[in-house]
Amino acid sequence: MLSLGLVGLSSLAAISTITLTANSLAGLRELEIRPFGDFSIDPGEQLMMTAEGDYVTYTTPLRGNWKITDGEDLGYFLESQCDSAKTCTFKAGELGGEVTIVVEANGFSDEAVINIRRPQPQEPPKPIENPFKDPLPAWAGEPIVELREHGIIYGYDDGRYGAGDLLTRGQLITIFHRTLLKMNLIAPRNDCAMVYNDIPGGHYAYDAACVFRRNHWTASLSSLSPDEPVTRGETASFINRVLGSALLNANNLRLGKVLAGGPYFSDVPLSSQYFGDTAVTKAVGIMQGNPDGTFGTSKTLNRAEAATIFYRVMKEVQKEGVRGL
C-alpha cells in the first residue's frame, strides 16, 4: 500500500510538472521586439534588441531566430549567433533608410522597422575666438566659449581651460548652480550656512552646496567630497533631480511612459540605480549616450563634456520656455 502510494504520488508529481510546463507554454500571448532605446538611429550607430515573450502576468526574454528581411544592404547583426539568441545587436551602415527585422520564437513572430536617419551635411564648427591659452576640441568649442561669456564656466588661473581634465563633484554643482541663476530658474540666496564639513565658507562651491542641499538635490550627508571626480551617471542623476520634471512637462512627456519605453542603453538595465536618470536625460535631449548604444554611467566626465551638457541644458530651457523650479 505504501509503495503504491509513493508511486502514485510520483506519477502525480510528474503529471503536474508536465501540466505546469504545458500551461506555461500555452500562456505565451505575444512576442515583441524590444529595443534598448528607440528604432530611429544614426548611421554607424548600434541598436540592441530583445525578443520579449508576454505571458500575461509577466514578460521574459526568449531565444529566437532573428532575420533581416528588408534593407540587408543598410546594416548587419553584430552577433554571429542571432539565429538562436535572446538579444541581438544591429549595426547601421553609413546610408540612411529602413531595415525590417523579424524574430521568431515558440511559434510566435514579431516584426520591427529600424529607421536609419539619412546623413545630414555636416556643418563646419562655428568659428570661435578661443579666449584660453590651450586649444579647445572643435565639438566643444562653441559651448565652452558661450558658457564663459555667460559667466558659467571659467578657466584656470594660468589661462588654460583644460578641456580634457576630469570634472569634480564641486565643479559640477557650481556650474549647475551658475546655469540655474543665469536662466533665472532660481533666485540668489544670501542666507546660506555651512551644510557640508568639507565645503567651508570661502570654498568656491559653498553657495552651490548650500542651495543644492536646501533643495534636497544633494544627499543629507556630512560631506560632499567636492574634489572627487564625478561620473556620467551622477551627472544624469543631478540633472534629473533638478530639471527632470520641468523638462518632461515642457516637452509634454510623462515619466511613466518614458520609463516604460526602456531600457534605453545596453549598459543600463532596468535594475540600475541610474536607469530612471539616464532615461529622462535622454528623453529631453540632454545626454544621449554613445554611438555604440552605451551610456557609460561609471565613466568620469571631463570639462569639455560638462560644458557641452550644460550648453544643451541652457538651450533646452530657452527653447521650451521653462520658468522657475
VOPAGU-2260 file (C-alpha; in pm, 1 decimal, decimal comma):
REM VOPAGU-2260
SITE   aa  ch    i         X         Y         Z
SITE  MET   A    0       0,0       0,0       0,0
SITE  LEU   A    1     275,6     241,4      99,5
SITE  SER   A    2     473,8     151,9    -212,2
SITE  LEU   A    3     174,6     207,9    -435,0
SITE  GLY   A    4     108,2     536,9    -261,1
SITE  LEU   A    5     460,2     660,2    -331,5
SITE  VAL   A    6     436,7     551,4    -692,4
SITE  GLY   A    7     104,1     729,8    -720,3
SITE  LEU   A    8     248,0    1047,4    -570,7
SITE  SER   A    9     548,0    1027,5    -800,1
SITE  SER   A   10     325,4     987,0   -1103,2
SITE  LEU   A   11     106,0    1274,4    -987,1
SITE  ALA   A   12     411,6    1497,5    -946,9
SITE  ALA   A   13     530,1    1408,5   -1295,4
SITE  ILE   A   14     186,8    1480,7   -1440,9
SITE  SER   A   15     173,9    1811,8   -1251,1
SITE  THR   A   16     514,8    1908,7   -1387,0
SITE  ILE   A   17     407,3    1827,5   -1742,4
SITE  THR   A   18      82,5    2017,4   -1692,5
SITE  LEU   A   19     263,8    2320,9   -1546,6
SITE  THR   A   20     508,0    2324,3   -1836,7
SITE  ALA   A   21     226,5    2295,7   -2087,1
SITE  ASN   A   22      33,2    2574,0   -1915,9
SITE  SER   A   23     341,8    2795,7   -1919,2
SITE  LEU   A   24     386,9    2741,3   -2291,4
SITE  ALA   A   25      16,5    2787,3   -2352,2
SITE  GLY   A   26      33,0    3113,3   -2157,7
SITE  LEU   A   27     256,7    3283,2   -2413,3
SITE  ARG   A   28      36,6    3551,9   -2564,6
SITE  GLU   A   29     269,9    3764,0   -2770,4
SITE  LEU   A   30     627,2    3807,5   -2885,6
SITE  GLU   A   31     765,7    4159,8   -2909,1
SITE  ILE   A   32    1094,6    4306,0   -3024,6
SITE  ARG   A   33    1201,8    4548,7   -2750,9
SITE  PRO   A   34    1480,1    4794,6   -2836,3
SITE  PHE   A   35    1736,3    4932,9   -2593,7
SITE  GLY   A   36    1642,2    5286,8   -2692,8
SITE  ASP   A   37    1421,1    5351,1   -2993,8
SITE  PHE   A   38    1407,3    5226,7   -3350,2
SITE  SER   A   39    1542,9    5550,1   -3500,7
SITE  ILE   A   40    1923,0    5550,2   -3506,7
SITE  ASP   A   41    2202,7    5735,3   -3681,6
SITE  PRO   A   42    2438,6    5592,3   -3945,6
SITE  GLY   A   43    2708,4    5382,7   -3778,7
SITE  GLU   A   44    2505,9    5350,4   -3456,8
SITE  GLN   A   45    2422,8    5019,7   -3287,6
SITE  LEU   A   46    2086,9    4906,8   -3152,1
SITE  MET   A   47    2048,0    4612,7   -2914,7
SITE  MET   A   48    1710,3    4436,0   -2923,2
SITE  THR   A   49    1543,9    4171,6   -2706,3
SITE  ALA   A   50    1285,0    3909,3   -2802,3
SITE  GLU   A   51    1035,0    3963,7   -2519,8
SITE  GLY   A   52     769,1    3698,8   -2452,6
SITE  ASP   A   53     442,1    3813,7   -2293,6
SITE  TYR   A   54     288,0    3558,0   -2054,0
SITE  VAL   A   55       6,6    3790,4   -1937,9
SITE  THR   A   56     129,9    3821,0   -1578,6
SITE  TYR   A   57     497,1    3860,7   -1663,9
SITE  THR   A   58     735,7    3903,8   -1953,7
SITE  THR   A   59    1065,1    3727,4   -2012,8
SITE  PRO   A   60    1329,9    3721,6   -2288,8
SITE  LEU   A   61    1301,6    3422,2   -2523,9
SITE  ARG   A   62    1553,3    3263,9   -2757,0
SITE  GLY   A   63    1452,1    3347,5   -3109,2
SITE  ASN   A   64    1565,2    3331,8   -3468,6
SITE  TRP   A   65    1649,6    3681,9   -3591,5
SITE  LYS   A   66    1643,4    3781,5   -3956,4
SITE  ILE   A   67    1681,7    4092,5   -4168,2
SITE  THR   A   68    1406,6    4063,1   -4426,5
SITE  ASP   A   69    1443,6    4400,8   -4594,9
SITE  GLY   A   70    1725,7    4651,6   -4615,2
SITE  GLU   A   71    2006,5    4394,9   -4582,4
SITE  ASP   A   72    2247,2    4633,7   -4752,9
SITE  LEU   A   73    2195,1    4901,2   -4484,5
SITE  GLY   A   74    2343,9    4715,4   -4188,8
SITE  TYR   A   75    2410,4    4382,8   -4020,0
SITE  PHE   A   76    2389,5    4186,0   -3695,8
SITE  LEU   A   77    2699,9    4202,3   -3480,2
SITE  GLU   A   78    2648,9    3864,5   -3313,5
SITE  SER   A   79    2728,0    3552,9   -3513,1
SITE  GLN   A   80    2452,7    3351,7   -3341,1
SITE  CYS   A   81    2145,5    3570,4   -3384,4
SITE  ASP   A   82    1968,3    3261,1   -3515,3
SITE  SER   A   83    1912,8    3145,3   -3154,2
SITE  ALA   A   84    1951,1    3434,9   -2911,9
SITE  LYS   A   85    1750,1    3635,2   -2662,0
SITE  THR   A   86    1918,8    3956,5   -2769,6
SITE  CYS   A   87    2063,6    4070,2   -3098,9
SITE  THR   A   88    2253,4    4385,7   -3191,8
SITE  PHE   A   89    2208,1    4560,2   -3525,1
SITE  LYS   A   90    2476,3    4794,8   -3655,6
SITE  ALA   A   91    2378,2    5052,7   -3913,6
SITE  GLY   A   92    2593,3    5127,5   -4213,9
SITE  GLU   A   93    2667,6    5473,8   -4344,7
SITE  LEU   A   94    2349,5    5514,2   -4551,5
SITE  GLY   A   95    2000,4    5609,7   -4439,1
SITE  GLY   A   96    1688,2    5403,9   -4492,3
SITE  GLU   A   97    1459,1    5145,4   -4334,3
SITE  VAL   A   98    1555,7    4795,4   -4223,1
SITE  THR   A   99    1295,1    4532,4   -4140,2
SITE  ILE   A  100    1381,6    4291,4   -3857,5
SITE  VAL   A  101    1184,7    3973,3   -3782,8
SITE  VAL   A  102    1223,3    3740,1   -3485,2
SITE  GLU   A  103    1053,6    3400,3   -3440,0
SITE  ALA   A  104    1024,4    3209,4   -3110,9
SITE  ASN   A  105     792,9    2935,8   -2978,2
SITE  GLY   A  106     560,4    2961,4   -3275,7
SITE  PHE   A  107     524,9    3338,9   -3247,6
SITE  SER   A  108     687,5    3615,1   -3450,1
SITE  ASP   A  109     723,1    3990,3   -3447,1
SITE  GLU   A  110     845,3    4247,0   -3695,5
SITE  ALA   A  111    1006,5    4583,6   -3637,3
SITE  VAL   A  112    1139,3    4852,8   -3868,3
SITE  ILE   A  113    1462,6    5029,8   -3783,9
SITE  ASN   A  114    1481,7    5379,4   -3928,8
SITE  ILE   A  115    1837,9    5483,3   -4005,3
SITE  ARG   A  116    1837,5    5859,1   -4031,0
SITE  ARG   A  117    1974,1    5984,2   -4358,3
SITE  PRO   A  118    2313,4    6152,3   -4316,7
SITE  GLN   A  119    2287,0    6527,6   -4297,8
SITE  PRO   A  120    2554,0    6753,5   -4441,6
SITE  GLN   A  121    2789,4    6829,8   -4158,7
SITE  GLU   A  122    2809,7    7197,1   -4083,8
SITE  PRO   A  123    3161,2    7309,8   -4003,0
SITE  PRO   A  124    3209,7    7406,6   -3638,6
SITE  LYS   A  125    3112,6    7766,6   -3572,6
SITE  PRO   A  126    3424,6    7982,3   -3582,8
SITE  ILE   A  127    3515,3    8091,8   -3233,8
SITE  GLU   A  128    3774,2    8312,6   -3076,7
SITE  ASN   A  129    3941,4    8095,6   -2818,3
SITE  PRO   A  130    3992,7    8303,3   -2502,4
SITE  PHE   A  131    4211,7    8035,1   -2342,5
SITE  LYS   A  132    4581,2    7958,0   -2385,4
SITE  ASP   A  133    4524,3    7588,6   -2461,9
SITE  PRO   A  134    4335,6    7451,8   -2766,6
SITE  LEU   A  135    3968,2    7355,5   -2742,6
SITE  PRO   A  136    3816,6    7049,3   -2915,2
SITE  ALA   A  137    3615,4    7152,9   -3220,7
SITE  TRP   A  138    3298,3    6975,2   -3097,8
SITE  ALA   A  139    3304,2    7163,2   -2766,7
SITE  GLY   A  140    3445,3    7498,7   -2869,4
SITE  GLU   A  141    3115,6    7684,4   -2909,3
SITE  PRO   A  142    2964,2    7554,1   -2580,6
SITE  ILE   A  143    3279,9    7638,0   -2384,8
SITE  VAL   A  144    3309,8    7991,3   -2523,0
SITE  GLU   A  145    2937,4    8068,8   -2487,4
SITE  LEU   A  146    2922,2    7944,0   -2127,9
SITE  ARG   A  147    3229,8    8150,9   -2048,3
SITE  GLU   A  148    3064,2    8460,2   -2195,8
SITE  HIS   A  149    2764,7    8395,7   -1968,4
SITE  GLY   A  150    2991,4    8364,4   -1663,1
SITE  ILE   A  151    2903,6    7998,3   -1611,6
SITE  ILE   A  152    3248,3    7847,3   -1661,3
SITE  TYR   A  153    3598,4    7984,2   -1624,5
SITE  GLY   A  154    3946,9    7861,6   -1689,6
SITE  TYR   A  155    4239,9    7811,6   -1457,4
SITE  ASP   A  156    4449,0    8093,2   -1313,8
SITE  ASP   A  157    4723,2    8016,1   -1567,2
SITE  GLY   A  158    4485,6    8093,8   -1856,9
SITE  ARG   A  159    4409,5    7735,5   -1961,6
SITE  TYR   A  160    4065,4    7576,3   -1980,4
SITE  GLY   A  161    4179,9    7214,3   -1953,0
SITE  ALA   A  162    3913,7    7056,8   -2175,7
SITE  GLY   A  163    4030,7    6702,8   -2105,5
SITE  ASP   A  164    4068,6    6743,7   -1729,2
SITE  LEU   A  165    3833,4    6542,0   -1513,2
SITE  LEU   A  166    3541,9    6731,6   -1361,3
SITE  THR   A  167    3493,6    6716,4    -985,4
SITE  ARG   A  168    3171,1    6698,7    -787,6
SITE  GLY   A  169    3225,8    7050,5    -653,3
SITE  GLN   A  170    3283,6    7188,2   -1003,4
SITE  LEU   A  171    2969,9    7015,4   -1131,9
SITE  ILE   A  172    2732,1    7164,7    -876,1
SITE  THR   A  173    2899,4    7504,8    -918,2
SITE  ILE   A  174    2849,7    7505,0   -1297,0
SITE  PHE   A  175    2493,6    7380,2   -1249,6
SITE  HIS   A  176    2421,2    7649,0    -988,4
SITE  ARG   A  177    2551,4    7925,4   -1215,8
SITE  THR   A  178    2341,4    7789,1   -1505,3
SITE  LEU   A  179    2024,9    7794,6   -1292,8
SITE  LEU   A  180    2095,9    8150,9   -1180,6
SITE  LYS   A  181    2172,9    8267,7   -1536,2
SITE  MET   A  182    1847,2    8116,2   -1664,1
SITE  ASN   A  183    1652,0    8278,4   -1375,7
SITE  LEU   A  184    1531,7    7938,0   -1260,9
SITE  ILE   A  185    1633,5    8009,1    -901,4
SITE  ALA   A  186    1699,7    8324,7    -704,8
SITE  PRO   A  187    2030,4    8403,6    -532,6
SITE  ARG   A  188    2039,9    8321,3    -162,0
SITE  ASN   A  189    2212,3    8537,7      96,5
SITE  ASP   A  190    2124,5    8328,2     399,2
SITE  CYS   A  191    2343,7    8024,3     331,8
SITE  ALA   A  192    2507,5    7843,1     618,2
SITE  MET   A  193    2771,6    7572,7     610,6
SITE  VAL   A  194    2598,8    7245,7     517,3
SITE  TYR   A  195    2895,4    7016,8     447,2
SITE  ASN   A  196    3201,5    6989,4     666,9
SITE  ASP   A  197    3431,0    6961,5     361,8
SITE  ILE   A  198    3291,7    7279,9     198,6
SITE  PRO   A  199    3365,4    7560,9     446,7
SITE  GLY   A  200    3295,5    7930,3     399,3
SITE  GLY   A  201    3512,5    8074,4     123,1
SITE  HIS   A  202    3512,8    7749,3     -74,8
SITE  TYR   A  203    3429,2    7805,3    -443,3
SITE  ALA   A  204    3136,4    7559,0    -418,2
SITE  TYR   A  205    2997,0    7699,9     -90,9
SITE  ASP   A  206    2689,2    7878,0    -232,9
SITE  ALA   A  207    2610,9    7594,3    -475,4
SITE  ALA   A  208    2637,9    7333,1    -198,2
SITE  CYS   A  209    2402,4    7532,7      23,0
SITE  VAL   A  210    2138,8    7573,3    -249,7
SITE  PHE   A  211    2157,8    7210,6    -362,9
SITE  ARG   A  212    2133,3    7078,5      -7,0
SITE  ARG   A  213    1840,3    7302,5      88,3
SITE  ASN   A  214    1651,5    7195,6    -222,8
SITE  HIS   A  215    1728,5    6827,6    -146,6
SITE  TRP   A  216    1922,2    6793,5    -470,9
SITE  THR   A  217    2222,5    6654,8    -285,0
SITE  ALA   A  218    2229,9    6395,0     -12,0
SITE  SER   A  219    2188,8    6486,3     353,9
SITE  LEU   A  220    2532,6    6359,3     447,8
SITE  SER   A  221    2801,4    6535,4     646,9
SITE  SER   A  222    3035,8    6565,5     347,6
SITE  LEU   A  223    3005,7    6603,8     -29,8
SITE  SER   A  224    3362,4    6513,0    -138,6
SITE  PRO   A  225    3388,7    6813,8    -373,7
SITE  ASP   A  226    3731,8    6711,3    -505,5
SITE  GLU   A  227    3619,5    6363,8    -617,4
SITE  PRO   A  228    3572,5    6313,0    -993,3
SITE  VAL   A  229    3206,2    6299,2   -1095,7
SITE  THR   A  230    3071,8    6027,2   -1325,5
SITE  ARG   A  231    2827,5    6046,7   -1614,7
SITE  GLY   A  232    2575,4    5853,1   -1406,9
SITE  GLU   A  233    2598,4    6101,4   -1119,3
SITE  THR   A  234    2564,5    6389,8   -1364,8
SITE  ALA   A  235    2247,2    6241,0   -1513,7
SITE  SER   A  236    2114,8    6194,7   -1159,6
SITE  PHE   A  237    2177,6    6561,0   -1070,3
SITE  ILE   A  238    2011,6    6684,4   -1389,7
SITE  ASN   A  239    1709,2    6460,4   -1338,4
SITE  ARG   A  240    1664,4    6567,5    -974,9
SITE  VAL   A  241    1687,3    6935,8   -1055,6
SITE  LEU   A  242    1530,8    6971,1   -1401,1
SITE  GLY   A  243    1380,0    6634,6   -1493,9
SITE  SER   A  244    1020,4    6709,0   -1401,2
SITE  ALA   A  245    1021,8    7060,2   -1552,0
SITE  LEU   A  246    1174,5    6947,2   -1882,9
SITE  LEU   A  247     943,0    6646,9   -1913,1
SITE  ASN   A  248     641,3    6871,6   -1862,3
SITE  ALA   A  249     774,5    7127,2   -2109,9
SITE  ASN   A  250     814,8    6850,4   -2371,6
SITE  ASN   A  251     469,3    6702,4   -2295,8
SITE  LEU   A  252     628,1    6377,5   -2180,1
SITE  ARG   A  253     500,5    6156,8   -1898,8
SITE  LEU   A  254     757,6    5996,4   -1671,2
SITE  GLY   A  255     571,0    5666,3   -1663,3
SITE  LYS   A  256     568,6    5639,6   -2040,8
SITE  VAL   A  257     937,5    5729,7   -2064,1
SITE  LEU   A  258    1032,0    5462,1   -1810,2
SITE  ALA   A  259     806,8    5202,1   -1972,6
SITE  GLY   A  260     991,5    5251,3   -2300,8
SITE  GLY   A  261    1323,1    5141,6   -2155,5
SITE  PRO   A  262    1582,7    5017,4   -2123,0
SITE  TYR   A  263    1747,2    5272,2   -2349,2
SITE  PHE   A  264    2114,6    5180,8   -2316,0
SITE  SER   A  265    2274,3    4837,3   -2333,6
SITE  ASP   A  266    2479,6    4900,1   -2018,1
SITE  VAL   A  267    2194,0    5049,3   -1810,5
SITE  PRO   A  268    1941,9    4773,8   -1727,1
SITE  LEU   A  269    1610,7    4837,4   -1554,8
SITE  SER   A  270    1773,4    4736,9   -1225,0
SITE  SER   A  271    2044,0    5005,3   -1248,8
SITE  GLN   A  272    2028,7    5288,0    -997,0
SITE  TYR   A  273    2073,5    5524,2   -1292,2
SITE  PHE   A  274    1804,5    5376,9   -1518,8
SITE  GLY   A  275    1547,0    5649,5   -1448,5
SITE  ASP   A  276    1804,4    5928,9   -1461,4
SITE  THR   A  277    1952,0    5821,6   -1795,6
SITE  ALA   A  278    1604,7    5758,8   -1941,7
SITE  VAL   A  279    1491,2    6111,3   -1855,6
SITE  THR   A  280    1808,0    6290,6   -1968,3
SITE  LYS   A  281    1789,6    6104,0   -2299,9
SITE  ALA   A  282    1417,8    6179,7   -2346,5
SITE  VAL   A  283    1471,1    6554,4   -2301,1
SITE  GLY   A  284    1779,6    6566,1   -2523,7
SITE  ILE   A  285    2046,6    6646,7   -2265,5
SITE  MET   A  286    2256,7    6326,1   -2251,8
SITE  GLN   A  287    2211,3    6092,1   -2550,0
SITE  GLY   A  288    2471,5    5825,8   -2478,3
SITE  ASN   A  289    2741,7    5684,7   -2705,1
SITE  PRO   A  290    2718,9    5569,2   -3069,7
SITE  ASP   A  291    2765,6    5204,9   -2961,0
SITE  GLY   A  292    2441,6    5213,7   -2761,0
SITE  THR   A  293    2602,2    5250,0   -2417,0
SITE  PHE   A  294    2575,6    5535,6   -2169,0
SITE  GLY   A  295    2889,2    5482,2   -1959,9
SITE  THR   A  296    2748,0    5561,3   -1615,9
SITE  SER   A  297    3081,3    5491,4   -1443,3
SITE  LYS   A  298    3288,1    5696,3   -1688,3
SITE  THR   A  299    3423,5    6017,7   -1540,8
SITE  LEU   A  300    3309,6    6341,2   -1702,8
SITE  ASN   A  301    3568,1    6584,6   -1836,2
SITE  ARG   A  302    3544,1    6962,2   -1854,0
SITE  ALA   A  303    3466,7    6974,0   -2228,2
SITE  GLU   A  304    3182,7    6723,3   -2191,0
SITE  ALA   A  305    3044,5    6917,5   -1895,7
SITE  ALA   A  306    3037,5    7239,2   -2097,7
SITE  THR   A  307    2853,2    7062,5   -2379,8
SITE  ILE   A  308    2593,2    6916,8   -2140,5
SITE  PHE   A  309    2514,6    7248,3   -1970,9
SITE  TYR   A  310    2511,4    7425,7   -2306,4
SITE  ARG   A  311    2232,8    7182,1   -2402,4
SITE  VAL   A  312    2059,9    7245,0   -2069,8
SITE  MET   A  313    2065,0    7617,7   -2135,7
SITE  LYS   A  314    1936,3    7580,4   -2492,1
SITE  GLU   A  315    1662,4    7334,1   -2389,1
SITE  VAL   A  316    1540,9    7560,9   -2109,4
SITE  GLN   A  317    1530,0    7855,2   -2351,9
SITE  LYS   A  318    1356,2    7655,6   -2627,3
SITE  GLU   A  319    1088,7    7508,5   -2402,0
SITE  GLY   A  320    1033,5    7827,5   -2202,5
SITE  VAL   A  321    1090,5    7671,6   -1861,0
SITE  ARG   A  322    1019,0    7927,8   -1590,0
SITE  GLY   A  323    1124,8    7865,1   -1231,0
SITE  LEU   A  324    1167,3    7543,5   -1037,0
